[in-house]
Amino acid sequence: MPLIGRIKSARSALVRRHAQPADLPGAAQVASTLLALALLWFVAARASGAYAWCLALVVPLIGLFTLRSFALMHECGHGSVFRTSSLNRISGFVLGVIVGMPQFVWSRNHQFHHAHNGDWERYRGPLTTASVAEFAAMSPGQQLRYQRRRSLLLAPLGGLAYLVVNPRITWLRGCWAFALHMTWHWAQAPTLPLRRHAATFRTRRWNSRREFWDMTGNNLVLLTLWVLMCQAAGPLRFFGVYLAALALAGGAGIVLFTVQHNFEHSYASDSSAWDPIAGAVRGTSYLIMPRWLNWITVNIAYHHIHHLSSRIPNYRLARCHEENQDMFSQVVRLRMWQIPGALKCILWDESARRIISVAEYRRLARRPAFTPTNV
């Protein structure tokens, strides 16, 4: 039986064996992360004078534990850290505040990625990967800008926008649109109850009342924490440490997520030929990282297992991989030194159903029979 067929046959048994959340390891993960962040922020707030050099060490550590917070928030969104949905929901909200991301809204959007992983016609990845035909239609200047925006050096800036700027702007723009909607409709029909006017409001910023309240709660709690931290550490120190740490965490998160799906000849099908199991096995990578970094990222390096079933807790991914290594021989192994090369794979070759680099695209373009639609 072909390997993909074997995995399909074995998947149900694999999930039954390993998709068993336990409250104790989940609580230990969340508690150790929050305790470490509290301690590091205490040091950052108190370091002064002869001890100001501590900030150079504290900032990267806060960044690493912020990255861990995001990874745990992501796991809570899948309901795989704790046995009960309430513990996953509460922990996810708290961790979402830590990283500046409304957890419920983010998790709903993230589920779309899992539902279509490997189907590049439906989901183009975090960098909105262009197809070969789209890239060929760009001017030389547009092609250069497309490549530069996906540079490793810009990852911290992208991380800062992703964690700090975008969630605040999205919420504020949605609230402003809601206020204008209510003002206009109340002026037109002041005798109608306000809830009737609110029921007619539609926005791209959120898809349900629960999403709105999740965004509002996240932003209000976060802004309150900003005020308290400014009082404790001083505005300049707090925002200096905070923004630097979130830039590092967000940039690292973007890089890790990208190379787990964008690498040389990664599976990238259209909707008509898409196979979700092939997407999990040949459209994700297994990152070979040091043990301490696997701990920080809560084993997200075992991304092929995660996409076979997001219900498997992060603390069971490594064992699942080790027990079934023979089934994962087609999973691409990426080492740390290979990450910069994988980040250059930013084009979707539609006809070959794979991800390629700009360099490979240009090599193919030099062939006499080349056209952008049949690379």
C-alpha positions in Angstrom: 0.0 0.0 0.0 1.3 3.5 -0.8 2.6 5.5 2.2 -0.2 8.0 2.1 -2.7 5.2 2.0 -1.1 3.6 5.0 -1.3 6.8 7.0 -4.9 7.2 6.1 -5.6 3.7 7.4 -3.7 4.2 10.6 -4.7 7.8 11.4 -7.8 7.0 13.5 -5.9 4.6 15.7 -3.0 7.0 16.0 -5.4 9.8 17.1 -7.2 7.6 19.6 -3.9 6.6 21.2 -2.4 10.1 21.5 -5.2 12.7 21.5 -5.6 12.6 25.3 -5.2 16.0 27.0 -4.3 16.0 30.7 -4.8 18.9 33.0 -1.6 18.5 35.1 1.0 18.9 32.2 -1.1 21.6 30.7 -1.3 23.5 33.9 2.5 23.1 34.4 3.2 24.5 31.0 0.9 27.6 31.4 2.0 28.2 35.0 5.7 27.9 34.3 5.4 30.3 31.4 3.5 33.0 33.3 5.8 32.7 36.3 8.9 33.1 34.2 7.5 36.1 32.4 6.5 37.7 35.7 10.0 37.2 37.1 11.7 38.5 34.0 9.5 41.6 33.9 10.3 42.2 37.6 14.0 42.1 36.8 13.4 44.4 33.8 11.5 46.9 35.9 14.1 46.9 38.7 17.3 46.8 36.7 19.0 50.2 36.9 22.3 51.8 37.5 25.1 49.2 37.5 22.6 46.5 36.7 21.1 48.1 33.6 23.2 45.7 31.5 20.7 43.0 32.6 18.2 44.3 30.1 20.4 43.0 27.3 19.8 39.5 28.6 16.2 40.0 29.8 14.8 41.3 26.5 15.6 38.1 24.5 14.3 35.9 27.4 11.1 37.8 27.5 10.9 37.4 23.7 11.4 33.6 24.0 8.7 33.2 26.7 6.4 35.5 24.7 6.9 33.1 21.8 6.1 30.2 24.2 3.0 32.0 25.3 1.8 32.4 21.7 2.5 28.7 21.0 0.4 27.7 24.1 -2.3 30.1 23.1 -2.4 28.4 19.7 -2.7 25.0 21.4 -5.5 26.2 23.7 -7.4 27.3 20.6 -7.3 23.7 19.4 -8.6 22.6 22.8 -5.6 20.3 23.3 -3.8 21.7 26.4 -6.5 20.8 29.0 -9.4 18.3 29.1 -12.1 20.8 29.6 -13.0 23.6 27.1 -13.4 26.1 30.0 -9.7 25.7 31.0 -8.6 25.9 27.4 -10.7 29.0 26.9 -9.6 30.9 30.1 -5.9 30.0 29.6 -6.1 31.0 25.9 -7.6 34.4 26.8 -4.9 35.1 29.4 -2.1 34.0 27.0 -3.7 36.1 24.3 -3.4 39.2 26.4 0.2 38.4 27.1 1.0 38.3 23.3 -1.5 41.0 22.3 -3.7 38.7 20.2 -7.5 38.2 20.7 -7.3 34.4 21.1 -10.8 33.3 20.1 -10.8 35.4 16.9 -7.3 34.3 16.0 -8.1 30.6 16.6 -11.2 30.8 14.4 -9.1 32.2 11.6 -6.4 29.6 12.3 -8.9 26.8 11.9 -9.3 27.8 8.2 -5.6 27.1 7.8 -6.0 23.6 9.2 -9.1 22.9 7.2 -7.2 23.7 3.9 -3.6 22.9 4.6 -1.9 22.0 1.3 -4.8 23.5 -0.7 -3.0 26.6 -2.0 -5.9 27.7 -4.1 -7.9 28.3 -0.8 -5.0 29.3 1.6 -1.8 31.0 0.5 0.0 30.9 3.8 1.0 33.7 6.1 3.0 35.5 3.4 0.2 35.3 0.8 2.4 33.3 -1.6 2.1 34.4 -5.2 1.6 31.9 -8.0 4.2 31.6 -10.7 1.8 33.2 -13.2 1.1 36.1 -10.8 4.8 36.7 -10.2 5.5 36.6 -14.0 2.8 39.3 -14.5 4.6 41.7 -12.1 7.0 44.4 -13.2 10.6 44.0 -12.2 10.1 46.6 -9.5 7.1 44.7 -8.1 8.9 41.4 -8.2 11.8 43.0 -6.2 9.4 44.5 -3.6 7.6 41.1 -3.3 10.9 39.4 -2.5 12.1 42.1 -0.1 8.8 42.1 1.9 9.5 38.4 2.6 13.1 38.9 3.8 14.3 37.4 7.0 15.5 40.8 8.1 12.0 42.2 8.1 10.6 39.4 10.2 10.8 41.4 13.5 9.0 44.4 12.0 6.3 42.0 10.6 6.1 40.4 14.1 5.6 43.8 15.7 2.9 44.7 13.3 1.2 41.3 13.7 1.1 41.3 17.5 1.0 45.0 18.5 -0.4 47.1 15.7 -2.9 45.0 13.7 -5.1 43.7 16.6 -5.4 47.3 18.0 -6.2 48.9 14.6 -8.7 46.2 13.7 -10.6 46.6 16.9 -10.5 50.4 16.8 -11.7 50.6 13.2 -14.5 48.1 13.9 -15.6 50.1 17.0 -15.5 53.3 15.0 -17.6 51.8 12.2 -20.1 50.5 14.8 -20.3 53.9 16.5 -21.0 55.6 13.1 -23.6 52.9 12.3 -25.4 53.3 15.6 -25.4 57.1 15.4 -26.7 57.2 11.8 -29.5 54.6 12.4 -30.5 56.1 15.7 -30.9 59.5 14.0 -33.0 57.9 11.3 -35.2 55.9 13.7 -34.8 57.2 17.3 -37.8 55.3 18.6 -36.4 51.8 17.7 -34.5 50.0 20.5 -30.7 50.2 20.2 -30.4 46.5 20.0 -32.4 46.6 16.8 -29.9 49.0 15.3 -27.0 46.9 16.6 -28.4 43.8 15.0 -28.1 45.3 11.5 -24.4 46.1 11.8 -22.0 44.2 9.6 -18.2 44.4 9.5 -15.2 42.5 8.3 -13.5 43.1 11.6 -15.4 40.4 13.5 -17.9 37.7 12.5 -20.0 37.3 15.7 -20.9 38.9 19.0 -18.5 36.6 20.7 -15.6 37.6 18.5 -16.4 41.3 19.3 -16.4 40.7 23.0 -13.2 38.7 22.8 -11.4 41.5 20.9 -12.8 44.1 23.3 -11.8 42.1 26.4 -8.3 41.5 25.0 -7.7 45.1 24.2 -9.2 46.6 27.4 -7.2 44.2 29.6 -4.0 44.8 27.6 -4.4 48.5 27.7 -4.9 48.4 31.4 -1.7 46.3 31.8 0.2 48.8 29.7 -0.9 51.6 32.1 0.1 49.6 35.2 3.4 48.6 33.7 4.2 52.2 32.7 3.6 53.1 36.4 5.8 50.3 37.7 8.7 50.5 35.2 8.3 53.9 33.6 6.9 54.4 30.1 10.2 54.6 28.3 11.6 51.4 29.8 8.4 49.4 29.6 7.7 50.1 25.9 11.3 49.8 25.0 11.5 46.3 26.5 8.0 45.4 25.5 8.2 46.3 21.8 11.7 44.8 21.4 10.6 41.5 23.0 7.4 41.3 20.9 9.3 42.1 17.7 11.6 39.2 18.5 8.8 36.8 19.4 6.6 37.8 16.5 9.4 37.6 14.0 10.5 34.2 15.2 6.9 33.0 15.1 6.4 34.2 11.5 9.7 32.5 10.5 8.8 29.2 12.2 5.3 29.1 10.8 6.5 30.0 7.3 9.2 27.3 7.0 6.8 24.7 8.2 4.9 25.1 5.0 7.1 27.0 2.5 10.2 25.0 1.7 11.6 23.5 -1.5 9.0 21.5 -3.5 6.5 21.5 -0.6 3.2 20.0 -1.5 1.0 22.8 -2.9 -2.1 21.5 -4.7 -5.2 23.2 -6.2 -8.6 22.4 -4.7 -9.5 19.8 -7.3 -6.6 17.5 -6.6 -6.0 18.4 -2.9 -5.5 15.5 -0.4 -5.4 16.7 3.2 -3.2 13.7 4.3 -0.7 14.5 1.6 -0.9 18.1 2.8 0.0 17.1 6.3 2.8 14.7 5.3 4.4 16.4 2.3 3.1 19.9 2.8 4.6 20.4 6.3 8.2 20.2 7.6 9.7 18.6 10.7 12.1 21.1 12.2 15.2 19.6 13.8 15.8 21.9 16.7 17.6 21.8 20.1 15.7 20.4 22.9 15.4 23.7 24.7 13.9 25.3 21.7 11.4 22.5 21.3 10.4 23.3 24.9 10.0 27.0 24.2 7.9 26.3 21.1 5.9 23.5 22.8 7.0 20.9 20.1 5.4 22.8 17.2 8.4 21.5 15.2 6.5 18.2 14.9 4.2 20.0 12.5 3.3 16.9 10.4 1.7 15.3 13.5 0.0 18.5 14.4 -1.7 18.6 11.0 -2.7 15.0 11.1 -4.7 15.9 14.1 -4.6 19.2 16.0 -6.3 17.3 18.9 -3.0 15.7 19.9 -1.6 17.7 22.8 1.8 19.3 22.2 3.3 17.2 25.1 2.4 14.0 23.1 3.7 15.0 19.7 7.2 13.7 20.1 6.2 10.3 21.3 3.7 10.0 18.5 6.4 10.8 16.0 8.9 8.4 17.5 6.4 5.5 17.6 5.4 6.0 13.9 8.6 7.1 12.3 8.3 4.6 9.5 5.1 6.3 8.3 6.7 9.7 8.2 9.7 9.0 5.9 8.3 11.5 3.3 8.2 14.3 5.8 10.9 16.9 5.0 13.4 17.4 7.7 14.7 21.0 8.1 17.6 21.9 10.3 18.2 25.4 11.7 20.8 26.3 9.1 18.4 25.5 6.3 15.8 28.0 7.4 17.1 31.0 5.4 17.0 28.8 2.2 13.4 27.7 2.9 12.3 31.3 3.3 13.3 31.9 -0.3 10.7 29.4 -1.5 7.9 32.0 -2.0 6.3 31.0 -5.3 3.5 28.5 -5.9 4.1 26.4 -9.1 0.5 25.6 -9.9 1.1 23.0 -12.7 3.7 21.1 -10.7 1.7 21.5 -7.4 4.7 22.6 -5.3 6.4 25.5 -3.8 9.6 26.8 -5.5 12.1 29.6 -5.1 12.5 32.7 -7.3 15.9 31.3 -8.3 14.3 28.0 -9.6 11.6 30.0 -11.3 14.2 32.0 -13.2 16.1 28.9 -14.1 12.9 27.4 -15.6 12.1 30.7 -17.3 15.3 30.4 -19.4 14.1 27.2 -21.0 12.9 27.8 -24.6 9.5 26.3 -24.1 8.7 28.1 -20.8 5.5 29.9 -20.2 4.3 31.1 -16.8 1.4 28.7 -16.8 3.3 25.5 -17.5 6.4 25.9 -15.4 
